Amino acid sequence: MAEEIDQTLPLPDEYPEPCEDVVNGDAEEENNKHQSVKCSPNLLQMLKAAESRKTPQSRDRDREEASGTEETEAQKTDMHERAAVQSYCSPCESRSASMKKVYSLVNITKAKDQEAVQSICIKLDLKLRQQRQASSQRADMDKWDLCGSSPAFTQPQRMQIQFNDQKHEFNKRPANTGRRSLSRSISQSSTDSYSSACSESSEDESSPRDKPQTTSKGLSDFCIKNIQQAEFGRREIMFAEQEMPALLILRKRAGGEKPLAGAKVMGCTHITPQTAVLMETLSQLGAQCRWAACNIFSTQNAVAAALAEGGISVFAWKGESEDDFWWCIDRCVGAESWQPNMILDDGGDLTHWIQKKYPSIFKKLKGIVEESVTGIYRLYQLSKAGRLCVPAMNVNDSVTKQKFDNLYCCKESVLDGLKRTTDVMFGGKQVVVCGYGEVGKGCCAALKALGTVVNVTEADPICALQACMDGFRVIKLGEVVRQVDMVITCTGNKNVVGREHMDRMKNGCIVCNMGHSSTEIDLVSLRTAELRWERVRPQVDHVIWPDGRRIVLLAEGRLLNLSCSTVPSFVLSITATTQALALIELYSAPEGRYKQDVYLLPKKMDEYVASLHLPTFDAHLTELTDEQGKYLGISKHGPYKPNYYR
């Protein structure tokens, strides 16, 4: 039988690698007996072929032998394995002869247990591999013995290229010549000067209040971080101008008329490249400007330096203290030879300071333009109490502010602020957005697009219904505060996130604010002895509880996007143009048109601002016919919406 098998089924020359379970050692051999382990397919094929070639006489003989023995099936399997391995491991026999013995043994005993057959195959494969490795090692040792020492590995000689004409120094940048080298050297020197200025600024921790500075023209009526950064700030402003087409068009169309000639505009806004473009537009329209910052973290020092170098009195720097904040506003207002007649405010701090400390100046103002919900709320309070002495324009509730700045600006910048400060991954995170106004809508849309699970808190049933129909779950903050990973406030209200909420937040929960005011998060309750504050990076603090749990507080509860990141210039161009037109309207309006009250921007101005930005997208408006305008009851040239439309 063995001879017949050898003639019909030649042994394979190569065997596959043994299973990993067998190589791991003897400790797993018992477990392998109870698992379906794969072995050499060629070997299994030969065993099955050998079984099929049995004659009826051999099967009867095997059946009689199996019935006559008293050994258990387990003992048979163990005996088969030992016999096969011992037969195979005989050092005097060749590999072919050992395999023949195994086949004969299997045919005689008729191992019906498939697991036993597979175990035999695995051990045979393992033993073959071990013998091949041993023979290979012996051959290598023989070679080393014949050589008497380890083989010498000779390295190829390196070719050295000789330059006969001159010696090149590759570590030194070759000097360029011509016009290109001149521009490169200018750019390089200016960059180096800015780098040195920034390094000096970052190392100098002294307050700008104690460091008198002058511009290249000898002006000193300003207080900023470092006037040496003016060149870089100018580049930032020029870069922002490329995305603010409406203000540039306004300069060309109204620059010759100077509609703001004689106006003295005092502003308190974020000092960024975008607001710098607005300030310089107002200057080209005839106004004189003095400026302070409405947020202690949003000022870009290089931009403030560029404005000061350009002749605008600026009192602001990034990282002001609370005392510095009010000192800058007071310095902006309290100039002896300069009294404002127009105010451009963001948050109402400048209006509040003048009304409280300089009431005589407040009564002489021609108008106030306010762009934030917090500032508008303060103006309505003054109007209701009868203390608003001047007309005010509500830019915050204009269509261009609500539908573009609040929505699209926050939609793009909230993710930027969170990424820069925390490096957080958004996918799968649980987030609560407090408030579903236009700011909240933008934040929710951006977070949802990146795979976060967004919950919304809302007091207004109309906004709550909008959130539900947009696919968000409307809840109370206390219901989910233990599970959420982020809490973002967008209400403009006070104490939206209180100490009772923060005491129950999970470890590492991120808390931040996208509304204007820093009152939305109850920071006063966190300034206690049992809580420890730890600064992680700029505008990122860990507030640590006694048990080690901590929350991540961004920008000390102030506006996240402008404090920790940047905002899209094109969207801010819409708001800035609206502010400029509101100032022109209040300043040039005939006496008696506006009373001492708060007014919405006329819809005709909203539509004009929007039309100035359409050419950027190569958009073409459809003109109504006279019949269509008459059917709608409006002029075919607009306005197309009533004044109450928002």
C-alpha positions as CSV (number, residue, x, y, z in Angstrom):
1,M,0.0,0.0,0.0
2,A,2.8,2.4,0.8
3,E,4.5,1.7,-2.5
4,E,1.3,2.4,-4.3
5,I,0.9,5.7,-2.6
6,D,4.5,6.7,-3.4
7,Q,3.9,6.1,-7.1
8,T,0.7,7.9,-7.5
9,L,1.2,10.9,-5.1
10,P,4.7,12.2,-5.1
11,L,5.7,14.2,-2.0
12,P,5.7,18.0,-2.4
13,D,9.0,19.8,-2.5
14,E,7.9,22.7,-0.3
15,Y,5.6,23.0,2.6
16,P,3.7,26.1,3.9
17,E,4.7,27.8,7.1
18,P,3.3,26.2,10.2
19,C,0.4,27.8,12.0
20,E,1.2,30.5,14.6
21,D,-0.6,28.6,17.3
22,V,2.0,25.7,17.1
23,V,5.0,28.0,16.9
24,N,4.1,29.8,20.1
25,G,5.3,26.8,22.2
26,D,4.2,23.7,24.0
27,A,1.9,25.6,26.3
28,E,-0.7,25.9,23.6
29,E,-0.5,22.4,22.1
30,E,-3.4,21.1,24.3
31,N,-5.6,24.0,23.2
32,N,-4.8,23.4,19.6
33,K,-6.2,19.9,19.8
34,H,-9.7,21.4,20.4
35,Q,-9.5,24.0,17.6
36,S,-9.9,23.8,13.9
37,V,-6.4,24.4,12.8
38,K,-5.3,24.7,9.2
39,C,-2.4,22.6,7.9
40,S,-0.7,21.9,4.6
41,P,-3.4,21.5,1.9
42,N,-1.1,19.1,-0.1
43,L,-0.6,16.8,2.9
44,L,-4.4,16.7,3.5
45,Q,-5.0,15.9,-0.1
46,M,-2.6,13.0,0.0
47,L,-4.1,11.6,3.2
48,K,-7.6,11.7,1.8
49,A,-6.4,10.0,-1.4
50,A,-4.7,7.3,0.6
51,E,-8.0,6.6,2.5
52,S,-10.0,6.4,-0.7
53,R,-7.6,3.8,-2.2
54,K,-8.2,1.2,0.5
55,T,-9.5,-2.1,-0.6
56,P,-12.6,-3.7,0.9
57,Q,-10.4,-6.4,2.5
58,S,-8.2,-3.8,4.3
59,R,-11.3,-2.0,5.5
60,D,-12.7,-5.2,7.0
61,R,-9.4,-5.9,8.6
62,D,-9.3,-2.5,10.1
63,R,-12.8,-2.8,11.4
64,E,-12.0,-6.1,13.1
65,E,-8.9,-4.7,14.7
66,A,-10.8,-1.7,15.9
67,S,-13.5,-3.8,17.5
68,G,-11.0,-6.2,19.2
69,T,-9.0,-3.5,20.9
70,E,-9.9,-2.1,24.4
71,E,-8.0,1.2,24.0
72,T,-10.0,4.4,24.1
73,E,-10.2,6.7,21.2
74,A,-8.0,9.3,23.0
75,Q,-5.3,6.6,23.5
76,K,-5.4,5.7,19.8
77,T,-5.0,9.3,18.8
78,D,-2.0,9.7,21.2
79,M,-0.4,6.5,19.9
80,H,-0.9,7.5,16.3
81,E,0.8,10.9,16.9
82,R,3.7,9.5,18.8
83,A,4.3,6.8,16.2
84,A,4.1,9.2,13.3
85,V,6.5,11.7,14.9
86,Q,8.9,9.0,16.1
87,S,8.9,7.5,12.6
88,Y,9.4,10.9,11.0
89,C,12.1,12.0,13.4
90,S,14.3,9.0,12.8
91,P,17.7,10.5,11.9
92,C,18.7,7.5,9.7
93,E,15.8,7.7,7.3
94,S,15.2,10.1,4.5
95,R,12.3,12.5,4.4
96,S,10.5,10.4,1.8
97,A,10.8,7.2,3.8
98,S,9.5,8.9,6.9
99,M,6.4,10.2,5.1
100,K,5.7,6.8,3.7
101,K,5.6,5.3,7.2
102,V,3.1,8.0,8.3
103,Y,0.8,7.2,5.3
104,S,1.0,3.5,6.1
105,L,0.3,4.1,9.7
106,V,-2.7,6.3,8.9
107,N,-4.1,3.7,6.4
108,I,-3.8,0.8,8.9
109,T,-5.3,2.5,11.9
110,K,-7.9,4.4,9.9
111,A,-7.9,7.6,12.0
112,K,-11.5,8.8,11.7
113,D,-10.9,11.7,14.0
114,Q,-10.1,14.7,11.7
115,E,-8.6,16.7,14.5
116,A,-6.0,14.0,15.1
117,V,-5.1,13.9,11.4
118,Q,-4.7,17.7,11.4
119,S,-2.6,17.6,14.6
120,I,-0.3,15.1,12.9
121,C,0.1,17.3,9.9
122,I,0.9,20.3,11.9
123,K,3.6,18.6,13.9
124,L,5.1,17.2,10.7
125,D,5.2,20.7,9.2
126,L,6.8,22.1,12.3
127,K,9.4,19.4,12.4
128,L,10.3,19.9,8.8
129,R,10.8,23.6,9.3
130,Q,13.0,23.0,12.4
131,Q,15.2,20.5,10.5
132,R,15.6,22.9,7.6
133,Q,16.7,25.7,9.9
134,A,19.1,23.4,11.7
135,S,20.7,22.2,8.5
136,S,21.0,25.8,7.2
137,Q,22.7,26.9,10.5
138,R,25.2,23.9,10.2
139,A,26.0,24.9,6.7
140,D,26.7,28.5,7.7
141,M,28.9,27.4,10.5
142,D,30.9,25.1,8.2
143,K,31.5,28.1,5.9
144,W,32.8,30.2,8.7
145,D,35.1,27.4,9.9
146,L,36.5,27.0,6.5
147,C,37.3,30.6,6.2
148,G,38.8,30.7,9.7
149,S,37.2,34.0,10.5
150,S,34.1,36.0,9.7
151,P,33.8,37.0,6.0
152,A,35.2,40.4,5.3
153,F,32.7,42.8,3.9
154,T,34.4,45.4,1.7
155,Q,32.8,48.7,1.2
156,P,32.8,50.3,-2.2
157,Q,35.1,53.3,-2.4
158,R,33.4,56.7,-2.5
159,M,33.9,58.8,-5.6
160,Q,34.9,62.3,-4.8
161,I,34.2,65.0,-7.4
162,Q,36.8,67.6,-7.6
163,F,36.0,71.2,-8.6
164,N,39.1,72.7,-10.0
165,D,37.7,76.2,-10.7
166,Q,36.3,77.0,-7.2
167,K,35.4,75.6,-3.9
168,H,31.6,75.3,-3.2
169,E,30.3,75.8,0.3
170,F,26.9,74.1,0.4
171,N,26.0,75.4,3.9
172,K,26.1,79.0,2.7
173,R,23.3,80.3,0.5
174,P,24.8,81.7,-2.7
175,A,24.2,85.4,-3.3
176,N,21.7,86.3,-5.9
177,T,22.2,89.1,-8.3
178,G,19.9,91.3,-10.3
179,R,16.4,92.6,-9.6
180,R,15.1,89.3,-8.1
181,S,17.8,89.3,-5.4
182,L,16.9,92.9,-4.5
183,S,13.3,92.0,-3.9
184,R,14.2,88.9,-2.0
185,S,16.7,90.8,0.2
186,I,14.0,93.4,1.0
187,S,11.5,90.7,1.8
188,Q,14.0,88.8,3.9
189,S,15.1,91.9,5.8
190,S,11.5,93.0,6.5
191,T,10.6,89.5,7.7
192,D,13.6,89.4,10.0
193,S,12.8,92.8,11.4
194,Y,9.3,91.7,12.1
195,S,10.5,88.5,13.7
196,S,12.8,90.4,16.0
197,A,10.0,92.8,16.8
198,C,7.7,90.0,17.7
199,S,10.3,88.3,19.8
200,E,11.0,91.5,21.7
201,S,7.3,92.0,22.1
202,S,6.7,88.5,23.5
203,E,9.6,88.8,25.9
204,D,8.7,92.3,27.1
205,E,6.0,91.7,29.7
206,S,5.9,95.3,30.8
207,S,2.6,97.1,30.4
208,P,2.3,99.4,27.4
209,R,1.0,102.1,29.7
210,D,4.5,102.4,31.2
211,K,6.3,102.5,27.8
212,P,6.0,105.7,25.8
213,Q,6.2,105.2,22.0
214,T,6.3,107.4,19.0
215,T,5.6,106.8,15.3
216,S,8.0,107.5,12.5
217,K,6.1,110.9,12.1
218,G,6.6,111.8,15.8
219,L,3.0,111.1,16.9
220,S,2.5,109.7,20.4
221,D,-1.2,109.9,21.0
222,F,-1.7,106.1,21.2
223,C,-1.0,103.2,23.4
224,I,-0.2,99.8,21.9
225,K,2.1,96.9,22.5
226,N,4.9,97.5,20.0
227,I,5.0,100.1,17.2
228,Q,7.8,98.1,15.5
229,Q,5.2,95.6,14.2
230,A,3.5,98.3,12.0
231,E,5.0,97.0,8.8
232,F,3.6,93.5,9.3
233,G,0.3,94.9,10.4
234,R,0.1,96.9,7.2
235,R,0.4,93.6,5.2
236,E,-2.4,92.1,7.2
237,I,-4.6,95.0,6.4
238,M,-3.8,94.9,2.7
239,F,-4.5,91.2,2.7
240,A,-7.9,91.7,4.3
241,E,-8.8,94.4,1.7
242,Q,-8.7,91.7,-1.0
243,E,-11.8,90.1,0.6
244,M,-13.7,93.3,1.4
245,P,-14.8,94.6,-2.0
246,A,-17.7,96.7,-0.8
247,L,-15.6,99.0,1.4
248,L,-13.2,99.6,-1.5
249,I,-16.2,100.5,-3.8
250,L,-17.5,102.8,-1.2
251,R,-14.2,104.6,-1.0
252,K,-14.3,105.2,-4.8
253,R,-17.9,106.2,-5.0
254,A,-18.1,108.5,-2.0
255,G,-14.5,109.5,-1.5
256,G,-14.8,112.6,-3.6
257,E,-17.9,113.8,-1.7
258,K,-16.4,113.3,1.8
259,P,-19.8,112.5,3.4
260,L,-18.2,112.3,6.8
261,A,-16.2,115.5,6.6
262,G,-16.1,117.0,10.1
263,A,-17.2,113.8,11.8
264,K,-15.2,112.7,14.8
265,V,-15.9,109.0,15.2
266,M,-14.9,107.2,18.4
267,G,-15.0,103.4,18.2
268,C,-14.9,100.5,20.5
269,T,-14.8,97.3,18.5
270,H,-12.5,94.3,17.9
271,I,-9.2,95.6,16.4
272,T,-8.5,93.2,13.6
273,P,-7.4,93.6,10.0
274,Q,-11.1,93.8,8.9
275,T,-12.0,96.6,11.3
276,A,-8.8,98.4,10.3
277,V,-10.1,98.4,6.7
278,L,-13.3,100.0,8.1
279,M,-11.4,102.6,10.1
280,E,-9.3,103.6,7.1
281,T,-12.5,103.8,4.9
282,L,-14.0,106.2,7.4
283,S,-10.9,108.3,7.3
284,Q,-11.0,108.4,3.5
285,L,-14.6,109.5,3.7
286,G,-13.6,112.5,5.8
287,A,-13.9,111.3,9.4
288,Q,-11.3,111.5,12.2
289,C,-11.1,108.4,14.3
290,R,-10.0,107.3,17.8
291,W,-10.3,103.7,18.8
292,A,-10.3,101.3,21.7
293,A,-10.9,97.5,21.9
294,C,-14.1,95.9,23.0
295,N,-12.5,92.6,24.0
296,I,-9.2,92.1,26.0
297,F,-8.2,89.1,23.8
298,S,-9.3,90.0,20.3
299,T,-6.8,92.8,19.5
300,Q,-4.1,92.0,16.9
301,N,-1.0,93.9,18.1
302,A,0.5,94.3,14.6
303,V,-2.7,95.7,13.2
304,A,-2.9,98.2,16.1
305,A,0.6,99.2,15.3
306,A,-0.2,99.8,11.7
307,L,-3.2,101.9,12.5
308,A,-1.1,104.0,14.9
309,E,1.6,104.5,12.3
310,G,-1.1,105.6,9.9
311,G,-2.3,108.4,12.2
312,I,-5.3,106.8,14.0
313,S,-5.1,107.0,17.8
314,V,-5.5,103.5,19.1
315,F,-5.5,102.4,22.7
316,A,-5.5,98.6,22.8
317,W,-3.3,95.5,23.0
318,K,-3.9,91.8,23.3
319,G,-4.1,90.5,26.8
320,E,-5.3,93.6,28.6
321,S,-6.4,93.3,32.2
322,E,-9.8,94.6,33.3
323,D,-8.2,97.7,34.6
324,D,-6.3,98.2,31.3
325,F,-9.6,97.7,29.4
326,W,-11.3,100.6,31.1
327,W,-8.2,102.7,31.2
328,C,-7.9,102.5,27.4
329,I,-11.5,103.5,26.9
330,D,-11.0,106.5,29.2
331,R,-7.8,107.5,27.4
332,C,-9.7,107.3,24.1
333,V,-12.5,109.5,25.4
334,G,-10.7,111.9,27.7
335,A,-8.6,113.8,25.2
336,E,-8.7,117.5,26.0
337,S,-8.6,118.8,22.4
338,W,-10.7,116.1,20.8
339,Q,-14.4,115.4,21.5
340,P,-16.4,112.9,19.5
341,N,-19.7,113.5,17.8
342,M,-20.3,109.9,16.6
343,I,-19.9,106.6,18.3
344,L,-19.4,103.2,16.7
345,D,-19.8,100.6,19.5
346,D,-19.7,96.8,19.8
347,G,-21.1,95.7,23.2
348,G,-22.2,99.1,24.6
349,D,-19.1,99.6,26.8
350,L,-18.0,102.9,25.2
351,T,-21.6,104.2,25.3
352,H,-22.0,103.2,28.9
353,W,-18.7,104.8,29.9
354,I,-19.4,108.1,28.2
355,Q,-23.0,108.3,29.5
356,K,-21.8,107.6,33.0
357,K,-18.5,109.6,33.2
358,Y,-18.8,112.2,30.5
359,P,-22.5,113.1,30.3
360,S,-21.7,116.5,28.7
361,I,-20.1,114.7,25.7
362,F,-22.9,112.2,25.6
363,K,-25.5,115.0,25.1
364,K,-23.6,116.5,22.2
365,L,-23.4,113.3,20.1
366,K,-25.1,113.2,16.7
367,G,-25.6,109.4,16.7
368,I,-24.7,106.0,18.0
369,V,-24.2,102.9,15.8
370,E,-24.3,99.6,17.7
371,E,-23.8,96.1,16.3
372,S,-24.1,93.6,19.1
373,V,-27.1,92.2,20.9
374,T,-25.7,93.1,24.2
375,G,-25.2,96.8,23.2
376,I,-28.7,96.9,21.7
377,Y,-30.2,95.7,24.9
378,R,-28.4,98.4,26.8
379,L,-29.6,101.1,24.3
380,Y,-33.2,99.9,24.7
381,Q,-32.9,100.1,28.4
382,L,-31.6,103.7,28.2
383,S,-34.4,104.6,25.8
384,K,-37.0,103.0,28.0
385,A,-35.7,104.9,31.0
386,G,-35.6,108.2,29.1
387,R,-31.9,108.6,29.3
388,L,-31.0,108.1,25.6
389,C,-30.2,111.6,24.5
390,V,-29.2,110.8,20.9
391,P,-30.6,108.7,18.0
392,A,-29.1,105.2,17.7
393,M,-28.9,102.8,14.8
394,N,-29.5,99.1,15.5
395,V,-27.1,97.4,13.1
396,N,-27.4,94.1,15.0
397,D,-31.0,93.5,13.9
398,S,-30.3,94.5,10.3
399,V,-30.8,91.8,7.7
400,T,-27.2,92.0,6.5
401,K,-25.9,91.4,10.1
402,Q,-28.3,88.7,11.1
403,K,-28.4,86.6,8.0
404,F,-24.7,86.9,7.1
405,D,-22.4,87.9,9.9
406,N,-24.1,86.1,12.7
407,L,-24.8,83.0,10.7
408,Y,-21.9,82.4,8.2
409,C,-19.2,84.1,10.2
410,C,-19.9,82.0,13.3
411,K,-20.5,78.9,11.2
412,E,-16.9,79.0,9.9
413,S,-15.1,80.4,12.8
414,V,-16.4,78.3,15.7
415,L,-14.6,75.2,14.4
416,D,-11.4,77.2,13.8
417,G,-11.4,78.5,17.4
418,L,-12.0,75.1,18.9
419,K,-9.4,73.4,16.8
420,R,-6.7,75.9,17.5
421,T,-7.2,75.9,21.2
422,T,-7.9,72.3,22.0
423,D,-7.0,70.1,19.0
424,V,-10.2,68.3,19.6
425,M,-11.8,65.8,17.2
426,F,-15.4,66.5,16.6
427,G,-16.7,63.2,15.3
428,G,-19.0,61.5,17.8
429,K,-18.7,64.2,20.5
430,Q,-21.7,65.2,22.5
431,V,-22.2,69.0,22.3
432,V,-24.7,71.4,23.8
433,V,-25.3,74.7,22.1
434,C,-27.1,77.1,24.3
435,G,-29.3,79.3,22.1
436,Y,-30.7,78.8,18.6
437,G,-30.6,82.3,17.2
438,E,-28.6,83.1,14.1
439,V,-25.3,82.5,15.9
440,G,-26.5,79.2,17.4
441,K,-27.8,78.1,14.0
442,G,-24.4,78.6,12.4
443,C,-22.6,76.8,15.2
444,C,-25.0,73.8,15.2
445,A,-24.7,73.5,11.4
446,A,-20.9,73.5,11.5
447,L,-20.7,71.0,14.4
448,K,-23.3,68.7,12.8
449,A,-21.4,68.6,9.5
450,L,-18.4,67.2,11.3
451,G,-20.3,64.4,13.0
452,T,-21.0,65.7,16.5
453,V,-24.2,64.9,18.3
454,V,-25.7,68.3,18.9
455,N,-28.3,69.2,21.6
456,V,-29.8,72.6,21.9
457,T,-31.2,74.6,24.8
458,E,-33.6,77.4,24.0
459,A,-36.1,79.6,25.9
460,D,-38.0,80.9,22.8
461,P,-40.5,78.3,21.5
462,I,-40.2,79.6,17.9
463,C,-36.4,79.0,17.9
464,A,-36.9,75.7,19.7
465,L,-39.3,74.5,17.1
466,Q,-36.8,75.5,14.4
467,A,-34.1,73.5,16.1
468,C,-36.4,70.5,16.3
469,M,-37.3,70.7,12.6
470,D,-33.6,71.0,11.8
471,G,-33.0,67.7,13.5
472,F,-31.6,68.8,16.8
473,R,-32.8,67.6,20.2
474,V,-34.0,70.5,22.5
475,I,-33.2,69.8,26.1
476,K,-32.4,71.5,29.4
477,L,-28.7,71.8,30.2
478,G,-29.1,70.0,33.5
479,E,-30.5,66.9,31.8
480,V,-27.3,66.1,29.8
481,V,-24.6,68.0,31.5
482,R,-23.0,64.9,32.9
483,Q,-22.5,63.3,29.5
484,V,-21.6,66.1,27.1
485,D,-18.1,66.9,25.9
486,M,-18.6,70.6,25.0
487,V,-20.9,73.4,26.0
488,I,-21.1,76.4,23.8
489,T,-23.1,79.5,24.7
490,C,-24.7,81.7,22.1
491,T,-27.5,83.6,23.9
492,G,-26.1,87.0,24.9
493,N,-27.7,86.5,28.3
494,K,-26.3,86.2,31.8
495,N,-25.3,83.0,33.8
496,V,-26.5,80.6,31.1
497,V,-23.9,78.1,32.4
498,G,-23.8,78.3,36.2
499,R,-21.7,76.7,38.9
500,E,-24.4,74.1,39.5
501,H,-23.8,72.9,35.9
502,M,-20.0,73.0,36.0
503,D,-20.0,71.0,39.2
504,R,-21.6,68.1,37.4
505,M,-19.7,68.2,34.1
506,K,-17.5,65.3,33.1
507,N,-13.7,65.5,33.3
508,G,-12.3,67.4,30.4
509,C,-15.5,69.0,29.2
510,I,-14.9,72.1,27.0
511,V,-16.8,75.3,28.0
512,C,-16.7,78.3,25.7
513,N,-18.8,81.3,24.6
514,M,-19.7,82.5,21.1
515,G,-21.9,85.4,22.3
516,H,-20.4,88.9,22.7
517,S,-20.5,89.3,26.4
518,S,-18.5,87.3,28.9
519,T,-21.4,87.1,31.3
520,E,-22.9,83.9,29.8
521,I,-20.6,81.7,31.8
522,D,-20.7,82.3,35.6
523,L,-16.9,82.9,36.1
524,V,-17.4,84.6,39.4
525,S,-18.4,81.3,41.0
526,L,-15.2,79.7,39.7
527,R,-12.9,82.3,41.4
528,T,-13.0,80.5,44.7
529,A,-10.4,79.0,47.0
530,E,-11.2,75.4,46.5
531,L,-10.8,75.6,42.7
532,R,-7.4,75.8,41.1
533,W,-6.8,77.5,37.7
534,E,-4.1,76.2,35.5
535,R,-3.0,78.0,32.3
536,V,-2.4,75.4,29.5
537,R,-1.8,77.6,26.5
538,P,-2.9,81.1,25.6
539,Q,-6.6,81.6,26.2
540,V,-6.9,78.0,27.5
541,D,-7.3,77.3,31.2
542,H,-8.0,74.2,33.2
543,V,-10.3,74.8,36.2
544,I,-9.5,71.9,38.6
545,W,-11.8,70.7,41.3
546,P,-10.5,69.2,44.6
547,D,-11.1,65.6,43.4
548,G,-8.9,66.2,40.3
549,R,-11.8,66.6,37.8
550,R,-11.3,69.6,35.5
551,I,-13.0,71.5,32.8
552,V,-11.4,73.3,29.9
553,L,-12.4,77.0,29.8
554,L,-11.6,78.9,26.6
555,A,-10.8,82.7,26.4
556,E,-12.0,83.1,30.0
557,G,-15.6,83.0,28.8
558,R,-15.1,85.7,26.2
559,L,-15.9,85.6,22.5
560,L,-14.2,82.4,21.2
561,N,-13.7,83.1,17.5
562,L,-12.2,86.6,17.7
563,S,-10.2,85.8,20.9
564,C,-8.7,82.5,19.7
565,S,-8.8,82.4,15.9
566,T,-9.7,84.5,12.9
567,V,-12.9,85.3,11.1
568,P,-13.7,85.4,7.3
569,S,-13.0,88.8,5.9
570,F,-15.7,88.7,3.2
571,V,-18.5,88.2,5.8
572,L,-17.2,91.0,7.9
573,S,-17.1,93.2,4.8
574,I,-20.9,93.0,4.8
575,T,-21.2,94.2,8.4
576,A,-18.5,96.8,8.1
577,T,-20.2,98.3,5.0
578,T,-23.5,98.4,6.9
579,Q,-21.8,100.2,9.8
580,A,-20.2,102.8,7.5
581,L,-23.6,103.5,5.8
582,A,-25.3,103.8,9.2
583,L,-22.7,106.4,10.3
584,I,-23.2,108.3,7.1
585,E,-27.0,108.2,7.5
586,L,-27.0,109.5,11.0
587,Y,-24.3,112.1,10.5
588,S,-25.8,113.6,7.3
589,A,-29.5,113.2,8.1
590,P,-31.4,116.5,8.4
591,E,-32.3,117.6,11.8
592,G,-35.6,116.1,13.0
593,R,-35.4,113.0,10.9
594,Y,-34.3,110.8,13.8
595,K,-35.4,111.4,17.4
596,Q,-33.8,110.1,20.6
597,D,-34.7,106.5,20.0
598,V,-33.3,103.3,18.5
599,Y,-33.9,102.7,14.8
600,L,-33.4,99.9,12.4
601,L,-31.4,100.3,9.3
602,P,-33.7,101.1,6.2
603,K,-34.1,98.0,4.0
604,K,-33.0,100.0,1.0
605,M,-29.5,100.2,2.7
606,D,-29.5,96.5,3.4
607,E,-30.2,95.8,-0.2
608,Y,-27.6,98.2,-1.4
609,V,-24.9,96.5,0.8
610,A,-25.9,93.1,-0.5
611,S,-25.7,94.4,-4.1
612,L,-22.1,95.7,-3.6
613,H,-21.0,92.1,-2.8
614,L,-22.7,90.3,-5.6
615,P,-20.1,91.0,-8.3
616,T,-17.6,88.9,-6.4
617,F,-19.7,85.9,-7.3
618,D,-20.4,87.1,-10.8
619,A,-24.1,87.1,-9.9
620,H,-26.7,88.8,-12.1
621,L,-30.0,90.0,-10.7
622,T,-33.3,89.6,-12.5
623,E,-35.0,92.9,-13.1
624,L,-38.7,93.1,-12.5
625,T,-41.0,94.5,-15.1
626,D,-43.4,97.4,-14.3
627,E,-46.3,94.9,-14.4
628,Q,-44.5,92.6,-12.0
629,G,-43.7,95.4,-9.6
630,K,-47.3,96.7,-9.7
631,Y,-48.5,93.2,-9.0
632,L,-46.4,92.9,-5.9
633,G,-47.1,96.4,-4.8
634,I,-43.5,97.5,-4.8
635,S,-41.1,99.5,-6.9
636,K,-39.2,97.4,-9.4
637,H,-36.0,99.0,-8.0
638,G,-36.8,98.0,-4.4
639,P,-36.9,97.9,-1.5
640,Y,-38.2,94.4,-1.9
641,K,-38.9,93.7,1.8
642,P,-40.8,95.8,4.4
643,N,-39.0,97.5,7.2
644,Y,-40.1,94.9,9.8
645,Y,-38.5,92.0,7.8
646,R,-35.6,90.4,9.5
